[in-house]
């Protein structure tokens, strides 16, 4: 199934199109990806790409395949067809250790069953670099220090991660991903279950990392937050890409109605100027 609208990767924040052969390959490239569970196709011909310095948001209804797509990219889930390339190399040709040096994942779940100190959790991001004997280097320790400072969790270094709030734990998981020093990041609903303050701060941290040159692909359930921080959006529904482009291109009444099964009004957020989606009930005026 082909994408509708401009192909993912064709537009940047500045709106310029790629020219074949004049740039490095995308840090994340998914082409015609198919993932099945039994007789059901969870992803059906999904294609997208994410360049260095770009934040792409995955949006869509529950069950659309967002988490499945992230798992297929980071190597924790196999796929039935298509390709996933990380910095120009087929993911299937890479060991899991090599994958972990190219892309780090921030999971949705922030619950931690073990009472690890925060610094120990962040150090887990260096697993792909630690020797077989478990020896860490000064470079590892410096990477952990920088990541904790960047994610603003240094003050929690000696505290058990189980004592932190959900928003604080999410920042610790983000620090763990930063400590891996990968060129690309994957984030699975990084703002789920967080209050609005932690939602905004978490996505600001992602935005800062992207502006410093990383590529990020983030599944985001809140359409308005996604529109505010992402360069491009990929709208998934029924396991397929329904629209891709800038937030203003993707968040149209027709695309949202077809994907979410609800009427919407899309206006400009008066505070920040990004598209703002309001779900309409029967009888609501579709005023603009």
C-alpha positions in Angstrom: 0.0 0.0 0.0 1.5 3.3 -1.0 1.7 6.5 1.0 -0.8 9.2 0.3 0.5 12.8 0.0 4.2 13.7 -0.2 6.6 10.8 0.5 8.0 10.8 4.0 11.5 12.4 3.8 10.6 14.6 0.9 10.0 17.7 3.0 12.2 19.3 5.7 11.3 21.9 8.2 12.2 24.5 5.6 10.1 22.8 3.0 12.9 22.0 0.6 12.8 18.7 -1.2 15.7 16.1 -1.3 17.7 15.9 -4.5 18.9 12.4 -5.3 22.6 11.9 -4.6 23.3 15.2 -2.9 22.9 14.1 0.8 23.7 11.3 3.2 21.1 8.6 3.5 18.4 9.1 6.2 19.4 7.9 9.6 16.1 5.9 9.7 14.6 4.6 6.5 11.6 2.2 6.4 10.4 1.0 3.0 7.3 -1.1 2.3 7.4 -2.6 5.8 5.0 -5.5 6.5 4.5 -7.0 10.0 1.9 -9.7 10.6 0.5 -11.4 13.7 -1.0 -14.7 12.6 -3.3 -13.8 9.7 -3.5 -10.2 10.6 -1.3 -7.6 9.0 -0.4 -5.1 11.7 1.7 -3.0 9.3 1.0 -3.1 5.6 3.5 -1.5 3.3 4.6 1.3 5.6 7.3 3.7 4.3 8.9 6.7 6.0 12.3 8.2 6.7 13.9 10.5 9.3 16.9 12.7 8.5 19.5 14.1 10.9 18.2 17.2 12.6 14.6 16.1 12.1 11.8 15.1 14.5 9.1 13.0 12.9 5.9 12.3 14.9 3.9 9.1 14.5 0.3 9.8 15.1 -2.9 7.8 14.8 -5.6 6.0 16.7 -4.9 3.2 19.3 -4.0 0.0 17.5 -2.7 1.8 14.4 0.7 0.1 14.6 2.9 2.8 16.1 4.5 0.7 18.8 4.9 -2.2 16.4 6.7 0.1 13.9 9.1 1.3 16.6 9.9 -2.3 17.7 10.5 -3.3 14.0 13.0 -0.4 13.7 15.0 -1.1 16.9 15.3 -4.8 16.2 13.1 -6.1 19.1 10.5 -7.3 16.5 10.9 -9.1 13.2 9.0 -8.3 10.1 7.6 -10.2 7.1 8.5 -7.8 4.2 10.2 -4.6 3.3 13.4 -3.1 4.7 14.6 -1.1 7.7 17.8 0.8 7.2 19.8 2.6 9.9 22.2 5.2 8.6 22.2 3.4 5.2 22.7 -0.1 6.5 20.0 -2.8 6.4 19.0 -3.5 10.1 19.0 -7.3 9.5 22.7 -7.1 8.6 23.5 -5.6 11.9 24.0 -7.3 15.3 21.8 -6.1 18.1 24.9 -4.4 19.6 25.5 -2.6 16.3 21.8 -1.6 16.2 22.1 -0.2 19.7 25.0 2.0 18.6 22.8 3.5 15.9 19.4 4.0 17.6 18.3 4.3 21.2 14.8 3.8 22.4 12.8 5.6 25.1 9.9 3.3 26.0 6.5 4.3 27.0 6.5 2.4 30.3 8.2 4.2 33.1 7.5 1.7 35.9 10.7 0.1 37.3 10.5 -2.9 39.4 14.1 -2.8 40.8 15.4 -0.1 43.0 18.4 0.9 40.9 20.0 4.2 41.6 19.2 6.7 38.8 22.9 6.9 37.8 22.9 3.1 37.3 19.8 3.2 35.1 21.5 5.9 32.9 24.7 3.8 32.7 22.6 1.0 31.1 22.6 3.2 28.0 26.3 2.4 27.6 25.8 -1.4 27.3 26.6 -1.5 23.6 30.1 0.0 24.4 31.1 -1.9 27.5 33.6 -4.7 27.0 32.7 -8.3 27.5 34.2 -8.1 31.0 31.9 -5.3 32.0 34.7 -2.7 32.2 33.6 0.9 31.8 35.9 3.7 30.6 36.3 7.4 31.3 34.5 8.0 28.0 31.5 5.9 29.3 31.4 7.9 32.6 31.6 11.2 30.8 28.8 10.2 28.4 26.6 9.3 31.4 27.4 12.6 33.2 26.6 14.7 30.0 23.3 12.8 29.5 22.2 13.3 33.1 23.0 17.0 32.9 21.1 17.3 29.6 18.0 15.5 30.9 18.2 17.4 34.1 18.4 14.4 36.4 21.9 14.9 37.9 20.4 15.8 41.3 18.7 12.4 41.4 21.9 10.4 40.8 21.9 8.5 44.0 18.2 8.2 44.5 16.3 5.0 43.7 14.5 5.4 40.4 11.3 4.0 42.2 11.1 7.1 44.3 10.7 9.5 41.4 7.5 10.8 39.8 6.4 9.6 36.4 7.8 12.7 34.7 11.1 12.4 36.5 11.4 8.7 35.5 10.7 9.6 31.9 13.6 12.0 32.0 15.8 9.3 33.4 14.9 7.0 30.5 15.6 9.8 28.1 19.0 10.3 29.8 19.7 6.6 29.3 19.0 7.0 25.6 21.2 10.0 25.4 24.0 8.2 27.2 24.1 5.7 24.3 25.2 8.6 22.0 23.4 7.2 19.0 22.6 9.4 16.0 19.0 8.4 16.1 16.3 8.2 18.8 13.0 6.3 19.0 10.3 7.3 21.4 7.2 5.3 22.1 4.5 7.7 23.6 7.0 9.6 25.7 4.3 11.8 27.1 1.7 9.2 28.0 0.4 9.5 31.5 2.4 12.7 32.2 0.9 16.0 33.4 1.1 18.9 31.0 4.3 20.3 32.5 6.2 17.1 32.1 4.8 16.5 28.7 6.1 19.9 27.4 9.5 19.5 29.1 10.0 16.0 27.8 9.3 17.0 24.2 11.4 20.1 24.6 14.3 17.8 25.6 13.7 15.8 22.5 13.5 18.9 20.4 16.8 20.2 21.8 18.5 16.9 21.0 17.2 17.0 17.4 18.3 20.6 17.0 21.8 19.5 18.0 21.8 17.0 15.1 20.0 13.8 16.1 17.2 12.2 14.2 14.1 11.3 16.2 11.0 9.2 15.5 8.4 9.6 18.2 4.9 8.0 18.6 2.8 10.8 20.1 -0.8 10.4 21.1 -1.6 14.1 21.6 -2.1 15.6 18.1 -1.7 19.2 19.3 1.6 18.5 21.1 2.8 16.6 18.0 1.9 19.6 15.8 3.7 21.9 18.1 7.1 20.2 18.2 7.4 18.0 15.1 8.9 18.9 11.8 6.8 16.3 10.0 4.0 13.9 11.0 3.2 10.4 9.7 -0.5 9.5 10.2 -1.0 5.7 10.7 -4.3 4.0 10.6 -5.2 0.4 10.0 -1.5 -0.4 9.7 -0.9 1.9 6.8 0.3 5.4 6.2 -2.7 7.6 5.5 -0.9 11.0 5.2 2.6 12.3 5.7 4.0 15.9 5.6 4.1 18.9 7.7 1.7 19.1 10.7 -0.5 21.5 8.7 -0.6 19.2 5.7 -1.4 16.0 7.7 -3.9 17.4 10.3 -6.7 17.9 7.9 -10.4 17.3 8.7 -10.7 14.6 6.0 -7.6 12.7 7.0 -8.5 12.8 10.7 -12.1 11.8 10.1 -11.0 8.8 8.0 -8.4 7.7 10.6 -10.1 8.4 13.9 -13.7 8.2 12.9 -14.6 11.5 14.4 -15.4 15.0 13.0 -12.8 17.6 13.9 -12.2 21.3 13.6 -8.6 22.3 12.8 -7.6 25.8 13.6 -4.4 27.7 14.5 -3.4 27.6 18.2 -3.6 31.3 19.2 -0.6 31.0 21.6 1.9 29.3 19.4 0.5 29.3 15.8 0.6 25.5 15.2 -2.4 23.6 14.1 -4.9 22.8 16.9 -7.3 19.9 16.6 -10.7 19.9 18.4 -12.9 16.8 18.3 -16.5 17.6 17.6 -19.6 16.0 19.0 -22.8 15.6 17.1 -24.6 18.9 17.0 -21.4 21.0 17.5 -20.9 23.8 15.0 -17.9 23.2 12.8 -16.9 26.8 13.2 -13.6 28.2 12.1 
